[in-house]
Amino acid sequence: MAAKHPIPSELVAIFRSARRVAVLTGAGVSAESGVPTFRDAQTGLWAQFDPAELGTPEAFARNPRLVWDWYAWRRELVERVDPNPGHVALAALEAALLQRGAQFTLITQNVDGLHQRAGSRNVVELHGNIRRVKCSAEELVVESWPETGELPPPCPRCGAPLRPDVVWFGEMLPAEAFALAERAAVESDIFISAGTSAEVQPAASLPWLALDHHAAVVEVNPEATPLTPQATYVLAGPSGVVLAQLVKAVWPEAS
Ligand code: OAD
């Protein structure tokens, strides 16, 4: 039985009366599914590459085939894993809140698509999605392309190399997604920051924005982060355990 993570009774009460809840997730929420966090050591063949080196426009311009293969490896890894109880708890939280006429927005920095696979519906992807591919010149998503054996495949419309539809270091976040995330943070009664080191901007500014607009900010992380000292509630533990216990404490019938 997982260690008990007591959920403060006043937090339970706040959830039961909440009208607008927003959640920001990071790689830590997928860690219990076996997906390495962005800063974990890469395993196997890719161990010698530094993720911060490969996830950049410069790396893609320098060696498109290497970057394409690295993302193909990560896509294959993600296809092999399943959502964990933390993803499932967030989907249950959304369903319970919607049932009560409240609003719920799940903002994720993760690119693995596991929230959607767990049943979450209102998901705002700040850093894109590794399962999508776009044209590196037109920036338009490409659903399918002729298998020519060439890697990266050429865009079927313009011939430029295709690339993963994810945000690379130094690139701007999708403007519409970030605007949605900011609005959700400003309007939230409760803002949960789960599984993120709360260090990478601009996503890391969202919990602070929520705090500035008098939301109760709940941090879910086994480790301390720069947000921890200011968080209204700190639930120190793995998201797969803590989020499940949070939903169970607030709505026993929903979990
Ligand atoms: P990080 O790898 O920076 O941080 C992962 C966080 O998850 C850490 O604070 C861990 O303590 C925590 N953690 C680990 N296991 C956990 C668990 N079981 N439950 C809850 N928390 C756990 O990942 P992110 O914060 O997501 O950007 O990184 C943010 C962005 O930096 C990423 O989206 C990526 C990276 O550069 C891009 O790819 C553009």
Boltz pocket constraint, residues with backbone or C-beta under 6 A from the ligand:
constraints:
  - pocket:
      binder: B
      contacts: [[A, 25], [A, 26], [A, 27], [A, 28], [A, 29], [A, 31], [A, 32], [A, 37], [A, 38], [A, 39], [A, 40], [A, 55], [A, 109], [A, 110], [A, 127], [A, 167], [A, 168], [A, 169], [A, 194], [A, 195], [A, 196], [A, 197], [A, 198], [A, 199], [A, 200], [A, 220], [A, 221], [A, 222], [A, 223], [A, 224], [A, 225], [A, 237], [A, 238], [A, 239], [A, 240]]
      max_distance: 6.0
